């Protein structure tokens, strides 16, 4: 009983789990004499904890008897060398005891102790060893869960920081209306911070640049990379370089900045001329840009990628396409979160479904198009409160 209380005090007082095990094993030797003791810690523990425990002098690998205990969940007692002789690690010990370390009904390790010569382990010694094993299991599970909680809290803090960075570095442009055009921007964010970035900015010559970017990955890295894309794109736009050179230069900048990190971003850019009569369009690995003519049965056109995403291959040249614009024409730019969801998450089925929906509501304006999409998603996935991926849309419309 005194050993039990000392063990409990040691568990509370120990700052590190290895220190607790060192003290506990020394105490166990005083009440249950042994010639050899081994504690097997499974590799399924958190790596930091496993690395610390595996360096203890009494930490041992899985031998035949430990494997029996792990597989059955039951203790093993032997009272002669013949009973244990198939196990080369313990064959020289005439008596011993191997017991699982358990917590919450789960085996989290094995304690094995043995004597080279009899006397046999008596009932009181076996009971004491079981008590130690129970507390060892509790200590292991508690330390492992603490590391899991710490990692989850750290991930949550990083997610909060990334969300704040996304709001600061990638602000969502407000719906804008100026002489000759109107732009509607909508975004629905996923649980995890992604790298969707949408923007429209004036050009030095009086034209307008529309941008839709989707950065690879989630969390902090995606937010940082998206911020890098936005900064580089804004700097290039301020210089007023032609669209073809802008996309090539942006790709070169990202390739140099990311090096061997294999980060990339899909990007769609549209330059609207000062007279609003033409759109120059370039697509780097992004989903198609959609042009819709006036009326429910009006013409339409899709602008597919002319090259891979940005940041992967240097010295690329992307093709710029041109689309005449008339009053009532719309340009629609989206990210894949708006069509890759539900059962039809492939590009063909999802994209076709989205285009048909946009065409049936485009005469009502960008807000109505967005609401129609969200209703369709909610009807298909009523229990999904947050999207699996960011959903972003920009609708630019030429007015009379």
C-alpha distance (Angstrom), angle and dihedral (degrees) to the residues before:
residue distance angle dihedral
X1 . . .
X2 3.81 . .
X3 3.79 89.9 .
X4 3.80 89.8 51.8
X5 3.80 91.9 53.5
X6 3.81 91.9 46.2
X7 3.78 89.1 51.2
X8 3.80 91.6 51.2
X9 3.80 91.2 49.6
X10 3.80 90.5 48.6
X11 3.81 91.1 51.8
X12 3.80 91.4 52.8
X13 3.80 96.0 42.1
X14 3.80 99.6 43.6
X15 3.80 113.1 101.5
X16 3.81 91.7 -163.7
X17 3.77 128.7 35.5
X18 3.84 94.3 -130.5
X19 3.83 88.6 58.0
X20 3.79 89.8 52.9
X21 3.80 92.3 51.3
X22 3.81 92.5 48.5
X23 3.79 91.7 53.9
X24 3.79 94.1 40.9
X25 3.81 93.7 50.9
X26 3.81 90.1 49.8
X27 3.82 90.3 51.2
X28 3.79 91.8 46.9
X29 3.81 90.6 56.4
X30 3.82 89.0 59.4
X31 3.81 94.9 56.9
X32 3.83 101.2 29.6
X33 3.82 109.2 32.5
X34 3.79 114.5 -150.1
X35 3.78 140.6 167.2
X36 3.76 95.8 -140.9
X37 3.82 135.3 16.1
X38 3.77 128.3 -173.6
X39 3.78 130.9 -175.4
X40 3.78 116.4 -163.0
X41 3.81 114.4 -155.1
X42 3.83 114.2 -167.3
X43 3.80 118.9 -124.0
X44 3.81 88.6 -127.9
X45 3.80 89.7 82.1
X46 3.78 118.7 102.1
X47 3.80 106.1 -72.5
X48 3.81 94.9 -119.7
X49 3.80 91.8 52.7
X50 3.81 93.7 43.1
X51 3.80 92.2 51.2
X52 3.81 91.5 52.5
X53 3.79 95.4 46.6
X54 3.80 95.9 43.3
X55 3.82 89.3 62.3
X56 3.82 93.0 60.6
X57 3.84 111.6 112.0
X58 3.80 92.6 -123.2
X59 3.82 95.8 46.2
X60 3.80 107.5 117.2
X61 3.80 138.9 -174.7
X62 3.78 126.3 -115.8
X63 3.80 113.6 -77.1
X64 3.79 127.9 175.0
X65 3.80 96.4 -79.4
X66 3.83 93.9 45.9
X67 3.77 90.0 49.0
X68 3.81 90.2 53.1
X69 3.79 89.8 52.7
X70 3.80 93.3 46.8
X71 3.80 93.0 48.5
X72 3.81 96.8 44.4
X73 3.79 101.3 30.4
X74 3.84 87.9 -137.1
X75 3.79 131.0 113.2
X76 3.80 123.0 -108.0
X77 3.83 123.7 -142.9
X78 3.80 123.9 -175.2
X79 3.80 128.7 -173.9
X80 3.77 102.5 -174.7
X81 3.79 137.5 38.0
X82 3.80 89.6 -117.5
X83 3.82 91.3 63.4
X84 3.77 91.9 57.0
X85 3.81 100.9 28.5
X86 3.84 95.9 110.3
X87 3.81 87.0 64.1
X88 3.79 104.9 79.7
X89 3.79 92.6 -165.0
X90 3.82 94.4 57.4
X91 3.83 102.4 21.9
X92 3.82 94.2 107.3
X93 3.82 93.0 57.4
X94 3.82 115.8 90.8
X95 3.81 95.4 -157.1
X96 3.75 136.8 14.2
X97 3.76 150.1 142.9
X98 3.81 132.5 -127.7
X99 3.80 118.2 -171.0
X100 3.82 133.0 175.7
X101 3.78 121.4 -113.5
X102 3.77 103.8 -132.9
X103 3.80 136.7 -175.8
X104 3.78 125.7 173.3
X105 3.80 90.9 -4.6
X106 3.82 92.2 -57.0
X107 3.80 124.9 114.5
X108 3.80 108.1 -126.8
X109 3.80 100.6 170.7
X110 3.81 146.8 -23.6
X111 3.80 132.4 -105.8
X112 3.81 116.0 -157.3
X113 3.81 126.2 178.6
X114 3.80 129.4 170.7
X115 3.83 146.0 175.7
X116 3.78 125.3 -137.8
X117 3.80 91.1 -145.7
X118 3.77 133.3 29.0
X119 3.10 146.2 -85.1
X120 3.76 95.1 120.2
X121 3.77 120.7 -121.0
X122 3.78 105.0 -93.7
X123 3.80 126.8 -143.1
X124 3.82 94.1 -97.9
X125 3.80 91.6 52.6
X126 3.79 92.0 48.1
X127 3.81 90.5 50.0
X128 3.81 91.0 50.2
X129 3.80 91.8 49.2
X130 3.81 89.9 50.2
X131 3.82 90.0 52.2
X132 3.79 90.8 52.1
X133 3.80 90.5 47.0
X134 3.81 90.7 52.4
X135 3.80 92.0 52.9
X136 3.80 91.1 43.5
X137 3.79 88.8 55.3
X138 3.81 92.5 48.5
X139 3.82 91.0 48.6
X140 3.81 92.1 49.1
X141 3.79 94.9 47.9
X142 3.80 92.7 44.9
X143 3.81 93.4 51.0
X144 3.80 91.9 45.4
X145 3.80 92.8 49.6
X146 3.81 90.8 46.4
X147 3.80 90.1 57.3
X148 3.80 90.4 47.9
X149 3.80 90.6 51.5
X150 3.80 91.1 46.8
X151 3.80 91.2 50.9
X152 3.81 91.9 47.3
X153 3.82 91.4 49.1
X154 3.79 90.5 48.9
X155 3.80 90.2 49.4
X156 3.81 89.4 49.6
X157 3.81 91.0 50.4
X158 3.80 90.5 49.3
X159 3.79 90.0 48.4
X160 3.81 90.9 51.9
X161 3.81 90.6 48.7
X162 3.80 90.9 47.4
X163 3.81 91.1 49.0
X164 3.79 90.0 51.3
X165 3.80 90.4 48.0
X166 3.79 90.9 49.6
X167 3.80 90.9 52.1
X168 3.82 91.8 46.9
X169 3.80 100.0 38.8
X170 3.80 98.7 32.3
X171 3.79 106.4 34.9
X172 3.78 115.4 179.3
X173 3.81 109.2 -114.4
X174 3.77 114.3 -120.8
X175 3.77 120.5 -116.9
X176 3.79 104.7 -84.4
X177 3.78 133.6 -161.3
X178 3.77 124.2 -174.0
X179 3.76 137.0 159.2
X180 3.75 106.7 -55.9
X181 3.81 100.9 4.0
X182 3.79 147.1 47.7
X183 3.82 129.9 -158.4
X184 3.82 127.7 -161.7
X185 3.81 119.7 -165.9
X186 3.79 125.4 -172.2
X187 3.80 132.8 172.4
X188 3.80 133.5 179.0
X189 3.79 111.9 -166.5
X190 3.79 125.7 -141.4
X191 3.81 125.3 -130.5
X192 3.78 90.0 -96.6
X193 3.77 122.7 54.9
X194 3.77 110.2 -104.9
X195 3.78 132.8 179.6
X196 3.80 105.5 -107.5
X197 3.79 109.1 145.5
X198 3.79 126.0 -178.1
X199 3.78 126.2 178.3
X200 3.77 145.5 155.7
X201 3.77 121.1 -162.3
X202 3.81 136.5 172.7
X203 3.79 119.1 -105.0
X204 3.82 124.2 -137.6
X205 3.81 91.5 -110.0
X206 3.81 93.0 55.7
X207 3.80 95.2 -97.4
X208 3.79 125.6 122.1
X209 3.82 129.6 -120.6
X210 3.83 119.5 -150.3
X211 3.81 117.0 -165.4
X212 3.80 133.6 -173.1
X213 3.81 117.5 -179.4
X214 3.80 131.7 176.7
X215 3.80 114.8 -168.4
X216 3.78 122.3 -152.9
X217 3.82 115.9 -107.4
X218 3.78 137.7 10.7
X219 3.77 139.6 -95.1
X220 3.79 128.5 21.1
X221 3.80 97.5 -14.4
X222 3.81 92.4 51.8
X223 3.81 92.7 48.2
X224 3.82 92.0 48.7
X225 3.78 93.3 47.0
X226 3.80 92.2 46.9
X227 3.81 88.9 51.2
X228 3.81 88.6 52.1
X229 3.82 90.7 51.4
X230 3.80 91.9 49.4
X231 3.82 93.4 49.6
X232 3.80 93.6 48.4
X233 3.81 92.9 45.4
X234 3.80 93.2 48.9
X235 3.81 91.1 49.9
X236 3.80 91.5 50.7
X237 3.81 91.6 46.6
X238 3.80 90.9 52.5
X239 3.80 90.2 57.2
X240 3.81 90.7 56.1
X241 3.81 95.4 -133.0
X242 3.83 116.4 167.7
X243 3.79 116.2 -89.8
X244 3.82 94.7 -109.8
X245 3.78 92.1 54.7
X246 3.82 91.6 41.6
X247 3.81 94.4 59.1
X248 3.82 92.4 43.1
X249 3.81 92.2 49.1
X250 3.80 91.6 46.1
X251 3.80 90.3 53.1
X252 3.80 90.9 49.6
X253 3.80 92.8 49.9
X254 3.80 92.8 50.7
X255 3.80 92.6 46.5
X256 3.80 90.6 53.2
X257 3.80 94.2 45.1
X258 3.80 97.7 47.3
X259 3.80 97.5 40.8
X260 3.81 108.9 174.6
X261 3.81 95.8 -11.5
X262 3.82 93.6 103.8
X263 3.78 93.3 -135.2
X264 3.77 117.0 152.7
X265 3.79 142.5 168.9
X266 3.77 133.0 -153.8
X267 3.78 110.7 -134.1
X268 3.80 137.1 -171.1
X269 3.81 119.7 -171.2
X270 3.80 129.1 -173.6
X271 3.80 124.0 -172.5
X272 3.81 114.4 -159.3
X273 3.80 113.1 -158.5
X274 3.84 118.9 -123.7
X275 3.83 90.2 -106.3
X276 3.83 89.9 50.5
X277 3.77 88.8 -130.8
X278 3.81 99.2 114.9
X279 3.78 138.6 35.6
X280 3.80 122.7 -154.6
X281 3.80 109.3 -156.5
X282 3.81 133.7 -167.4
X283 3.79 126.9 176.1
X284 3.83 124.0 -163.9
X285 3.80 106.9 -170.0
X286 3.80 93.9 -46.8
X287 3.80 127.6 129.4
X288 3.82 112.5 -86.3
X289 3.78 122.4 -72.9
X290 3.79 110.9 -127.5
X291 3.80 125.7 -141.7
X292 3.81 115.3 -165.0
X293 3.77 123.6 -168.5
X294 3.83 122.6 -146.8
X295 3.80 121.1 -72.3
X296 3.77 133.3 31.4
X297 3.80 91.6 -83.9
X298 3.76 95.1 37.6
X299 3.81 123.9 131.2
X300 3.77 123.0 -84.9
X301 3.78 138.0 -167.8
X302 3.80 135.4 -167.5
X303 3.80 124.0 -146.3
X304 3.80 108.7 -152.1
X305 3.82 125.3 -164.9
X306 3.79 116.9 -73.8
X307 3.80 93.1 -164.3
X308 3.81 145.0 2.5
X309 3.82 126.4 -69.3
X310 3.79 119.2 -71.2
X311 3.79 121.6 -92.2
X312 3.80 99.1 35.6
X313 3.82 108.3 83.4
X314 3.77 128.5 26.1
X315 3.80 127.3 -140.7
X316 3.79 94.5 31.3
X317 3.79 124.7 150.8
X318 3.79 119.9 -152.7
X319 3.79 124.4 -153.7
X320 3.80 117.5 -116.6
X321 3.81 116.4 -148.5
X322 3.79 128.4 -162.3
X323 3.80 131.3 -137.0
X324 3.84 124.0 -174.5
X325 3.80 113.4 -132.0
X326 3.78 128.9 -145.7
X327 3.82 131.8 176.3
X328 3.80 110.0 -68.7
X329 3.82 94.9 25.3
X330 3.79 117.3 133.9
X331 3.79 134.1 -159.3
X332 3.81 114.7 -156.3
X333 3.82 122.5 -164.1
X334 3.82 122.0 -178.3
X335 3.79 141.9 165.6
X336 3.78 122.4 -121.6
X337 3.81 93.2 -103.8
X338 3.81 87.3 81.0
X339 3.78 95.4 61.9
X340 3.82 107.2 18.9
X341 3.79 99.8 79.4
X342 3.78 137.9 97.4
X343 3.79 125.6 14.0
X344 3.82 93.7 -35.4
X345 3.79 96.4 55.7
X346 3.80 95.3 138.0
X347 3.79 118.3 104.0
X348 3.81 97.0 -112.6
X349 3.79 98.6 51.0
X350 3.78 97.6 33.3
X351 3.79 96.6 44.5
X352 3.80 94.1 46.2
X353 3.80 90.4 49.9
X354 3.82 91.1 50.3
X355 3.82 94.3 47.9
X356 3.79 92.1 50.7
X357 3.80 90.4 50.0
X358 3.81 92.6 49.1
X359 3.80 92.0 49.3
X360 3.81 92.3 51.3
X361 3.83 92.8 53.9
X362 3.80 105.7 28.1
X363 3.80 95.1 101.0
X364 3.82 87.3 62.2
X365 3.81 93.2 59.9
X366 3.78 137.8 -109.6
X367 3.80 96.0 -63.5
X368 3.81 91.8 55.5
X369 3.79 91.1 47.4
X370 3.80 90.9 53.4
X371 3.81 93.1 47.3
X372 3.80 91.0 49.8
X373 3.80 90.8 53.3
X374 3.80 92.7 48.6
X375 3.80 91.9 49.0
X376 3.80 90.7 51.3
X377 3.80 91.6 50.6
X378 3.81 92.9 46.2
X379 3.79 92.4 49.2
X380 3.80 90.4 51.6
X381 3.83 95.9 41.4
X382 3.83 106.4 26.8
X383 3.81 94.3 161.8
X384 3.79 96.1 50.9
X385 3.81 107.1 95.6
X386 3.81 95.3 176.0
X387 3.81 126.8 37.4
X388 3.78 119.7 -113.5
X389 3.78 90.8 -129.2
X390 3.79 134.8 20.1
X391 3.80 113.0 -82.9
X392 3.79 114.3 -150.2
X393 3.79 132.4 170.8
X394 3.80 136.0 178.1
X395 3.81 120.4 -170.9
X396 3.81 117.3 -172.7
X397 3.79 117.6 -172.0
X398 3.78 130.0 -172.3
X399 3.75 113.3 -134.4
X400 3.81 126.4 -153.9
